[in-house]
Amino acid sequence: MGCRASVYDNPIGLLLRFSMLPFPGIPYGFAPAWCFPFVEGSVFLLFVLCLWHAVKRDRSGLIYLLGGFAFGVLLEYFEVVTDSYTYGHFHFMAGRAPHDLPLWVGVAWGIIMYTARLFSDYLGLPLAAAAALDTLLALNIDISIDVVAYRLHMWHWYWSDIHRALTSQWFGIPYANFVGWATVVFCYSAFSRVFARRMTQRVSAGMGKASLVVVLAVLASLTILMSTETFLFPVLDRFGITSGMRLLVIVAALVAIVVMRWSKRRGPIALLPPVA
């Protein structure tokens, strides 16, 4: 697996710092000591602000935010136990090394999906367009964050050709990662809206119903994600339809949905919350 990126100085970390690079094929050394706690603390601060907004707004928003966090932790755990990538060491970790993961990453999933939905709700977009815009906003964040964090050794992708570790696909990030992001965000956003409409047509949503909506949305989204990765994508690969091609088609479809349904928007329904 290679050595794990260490955040905080210790005798072993100092020895590695001055004797070798953290990972084969990566010409960058360890990040400055302040980088990891700064990122971790910033995300937790944003999460507190989102929690504060969600509590003031309504219960369904709070459950959606917490559901996104739980969803993110489940997804990240699945990825690390299947050795898709490994994480550097932060203050708050879940699991056991080398299959542990930083809690802030799950928190970031919740923040991104919650604030993206605040933005699409503000625009008053119809359901499909709202879910598509949520997904485009999330992808816009991830295509930059992943590239930078990878080079800071916050997480590490394993490439069979270590000489192309920083140039393969999206600057060293597999296109399949973004396909997964698109699938997760779109499904969670769309299913939660569909289930909420079906279950709250006559009675307003209480904590129980809001929780059930999120649980069903997470389960349905996981089913779609696992089904496509297990059954659909291997078939597409056999026909030469690569993950890069799939990503291009998905992004084009998302943009088309937003554009075609833009005229159906209700317009801004309230002030855009500052946290968004």
C-alpha positions in Angstrom: 0.0 0.0 0.0 2.9 2.4 0.6 3.5 4.6 3.5 0.5 6.7 4.8 0.7 10.5 4.8 1.2 11.7 8.4 -0.1 15.1 9.5 1.6 15.8 12.7 5.3 15.7 13.4 6.7 12.7 15.3 10.0 10.9 15.1 8.9 8.5 12.4 7.3 11.3 10.5 10.4 13.5 10.7 12.5 10.6 9.5 10.2 10.1 6.5 10.1 13.8 5.8 13.9 14.0 5.4 14.6 10.6 3.9 11.9 9.9 1.3 8.8 11.1 -0.4 5.4 10.0 1.0 4.3 8.0 -2.1 6.0 6.6 -5.1 5.5 8.7 -8.2 4.5 11.8 -6.3 7.2 14.5 -6.3 5.6 16.5 -3.5 6.6 16.1 0.1 4.4 16.4 3.2 2.0 19.3 3.5 2.8 22.1 6.0 1.7 21.1 9.4 -1.1 23.7 9.6 -2.9 22.4 6.4 -4.6 19.4 7.8 -6.0 20.9 11.0 -7.0 24.1 9.1 -9.0 22.1 6.5 -10.5 19.8 9.2 -11.5 22.8 11.5 -12.9 24.8 8.6 -15.2 22.0 7.5 -16.5 21.4 11.0 -17.1 25.2 11.4 -19.1 25.2 8.2 -21.0 22.2 9.5 -21.9 24.1 12.6 -23.2 27.0 10.5 -25.3 24.6 8.4 -26.7 23.0 11.5 -27.6 26.3 13.0 -29.4 27.3 9.8 -31.1 23.9 9.5 -32.4 24.1 13.0 -33.8 27.6 12.5 -35.3 26.6 9.1 -37.2 23.3 9.5 -36.8 19.8 10.7 -36.6 18.2 7.2 -33.6 20.3 6.3 -31.8 19.2 9.5 -32.5 15.6 8.7 -31.4 16.1 5.1 -28.1 17.5 6.3 -27.5 14.7 8.8 -28.5 12.2 6.2 -26.0 13.6 3.8 -23.3 13.2 6.5 -24.3 9.6 7.2 -24.4 8.9 3.5 -21.0 10.3 3.0 -19.4 8.2 5.7 -21.0 5.0 4.3 -19.7 5.8 0.8 -16.2 6.7 2.0 -16.0 3.6 4.1 -16.9 1.5 1.1 -14.2 3.1 -1.0 -11.4 2.7 1.6 -12.2 -0.9 2.4 -12.1 -1.7 -1.3 -8.7 0.1 -1.5 -9.8 2.7 -4.0 -7.7 5.2 -2.1 -6.3 5.8 1.3 -6.5 8.8 3.6 -3.9 10.8 5.5 -4.3 11.0 9.2 -6.4 13.8 10.7 -7.5 14.4 14.3 -10.9 12.8 14.1 -10.8 9.4 12.3 -13.3 6.6 12.0 -12.3 2.9 11.5 -8.9 1.3 11.7 -5.8 2.0 9.6 -5.3 1.6 6.7 -9.1 1.5 6.2 -9.9 4.5 8.4 -11.4 7.8 7.2 -11.5 11.4 8.4 -14.9 12.3 9.8 -14.6 15.7 8.2 -15.0 14.1 4.7 -18.4 12.7 5.6 -19.3 16.1 7.1 -18.2 17.7 3.8 -20.6 15.5 1.9 -23.5 16.7 4.0 -22.5 20.3 3.7 -22.1 20.2 -0.1 -25.4 18.4 -0.7 -27.3 20.6 1.8 -26.0 24.0 0.6 -26.4 22.9 -3.1 -30.1 22.2 -2.3 -30.5 25.5 -0.6 -29.3 27.2 -3.9 -31.6 25.1 -6.2 -34.6 25.6 -3.8 -33.9 29.4 -3.9 -34.1 29.3 -7.7 -37.4 27.5 -7.5 -36.4 24.9 -10.1 -38.6 21.9 -10.8 -37.5 18.5 -9.3 -35.3 17.1 -12.1 -33.6 20.4 -12.8 -33.0 21.0 -9.1 -31.4 17.6 -8.7 -29.3 18.2 -11.8 -28.1 21.7 -10.6 -27.3 20.2 -7.2 -25.1 17.7 -8.9 -23.3 20.2 -11.1 -22.6 22.4 -8.1 -21.2 19.4 -6.2 -19.0 18.4 -9.2 -17.7 21.9 -9.5 -16.4 21.8 -6.0 -15.0 18.3 -6.2 -13.0 18.7 -9.4 -10.9 21.3 -7.7 -10.8 20.0 -4.1 -9.7 16.5 -5.2 -6.8 17.7 -7.3 -5.4 19.9 -4.5 -6.0 17.5 -1.6 -4.4 14.7 -3.6 -1.2 16.7 -3.9 -1.2 17.6 -0.2 -1.5 13.9 0.6 -4.8 14.3 2.3 -5.8 11.2 0.3 -3.9 9.1 -2.2 -5.0 7.3 -5.3 -3.1 4.2 -6.3 -2.2 4.0 -10.0 -0.6 1.0 -11.6 1.7 3.3 -13.5 3.3 5.5 -10.8 4.9 7.7 -13.4 1.5 8.9 -14.4 0.1 9.4 -10.9 -0.4 13.1 -11.4 -1.3 13.2 -15.1 -3.7 10.2 -15.5 -7.3 11.2 -16.3 -8.3 14.4 -14.3 -4.8 15.4 -13.1 -4.4 12.1 -11.2 -8.1 11.7 -10.2 -10.0 8.9 -11.8 -13.0 10.0 -13.9 -14.9 7.2 -12.2 -14.7 9.2 -9.0 -16.7 12.0 -10.5 -19.2 9.6 -12.1 -19.8 8.3 -8.5 -20.2 11.8 -7.2 -22.7 12.6 -9.9 -24.7 9.5 -9.2 -24.8 10.0 -5.5 -25.7 13.6 -5.4 -28.3 13.4 -8.1 -30.0 10.3 -6.7 -30.0 11.6 -3.1 -31.4 15.0 -4.1 -34.0 13.6 -6.5 -35.2 10.6 -4.3 -35.4 12.8 -1.2 -37.6 15.3 -3.0 -39.8 12.5 -4.6 -40.3 10.7 -1.3 -41.0 13.9 0.6 -43.7 14.9 -1.9 -45.3 11.5 -1.8 -45.3 11.2 2.0 -46.2 14.7 2.9 -49.0 15.5 0.4 -51.7 15.7 3.1 -49.8 16.0 6.4 -46.8 18.1 7.1 -43.5 16.2 7.7 -42.6 15.6 11.4 -39.3 14.2 12.5 -40.4 10.7 11.9 -41.5 11.2 8.3 -38.5 13.4 7.5 -36.2 10.7 8.8 -38.0 8.0 6.8 -37.7 10.1 3.7 -33.9 10.5 4.1 -33.4 6.8 5.0 -35.4 5.7 1.9 -33.5 8.2 -0.3 -30.1 6.9 1.0 -31.1 3.3 0.4 -32.5 4.0 -3.1 -29.3 6.0 -4.0 -27.0 3.3 -2.7 -29.0 0.7 -4.7 -28.5 2.8 -7.9 -24.8 3.4 -7.2 -24.0 -0.3 -6.4 -26.1 -1.6 -9.3 -24.4 0.7 -11.9 -20.9 0.0 -10.6 -21.5 -3.8 -10.4 -23.6 -4.5 -13.4 -23.9 -1.6 -15.9 -20.4 -0.1 -16.0 -18.5 -3.4 -16.6 -20.8 -4.0 -19.6 -20.1 -0.5 -20.9 -16.3 -1.0 -20.4 -16.5 -4.1 -22.7 -18.0 -1.9 -25.4 -15.2 0.6 -25.0 -17.4 3.2 -23.2 -14.9 4.4 -20.6 -15.5 6.3 -17.4 -14.3 9.5 -19.1 -17.0 9.1 -21.8 -19.6 8.3 -19.2 -18.7 11.5 -17.3 -19.0 13.6 -20.4 -22.4 12.2 -21.2 -23.6 12.7 -17.6 -22.4 16.3 -17.4 -24.0 17.1 -20.8 -27.3 15.5 -19.7 -27.3 17.4 -16.4 -26.7 20.7 -18.2 -29.4 19.9 -20.7 -31.9 19.1 -17.9 -31.2 22.4 -16.2 -31.4 24.4 -19.5 -34.6 22.7 -20.7 -36.4 23.1 -17.4 -35.1 26.6 -16.6 -38.2 28.3 -17.9 -40.3 26.3 -15.5 -38.6 27.7 -12.4 -40.8 29.6 -10.0 -38.1 32.3 -9.5 -36.4 33.2 -6.2 -38.7 32.2 -3.4 -36.8 33.9 -0.6 -33.4 35.4 0.2 -30.5 33.1 -0.5 -29.3 31.9 2.9 -25.7 33.3 3.5 -24.5 29.8 4.5 -25.2 28.6 0.9 
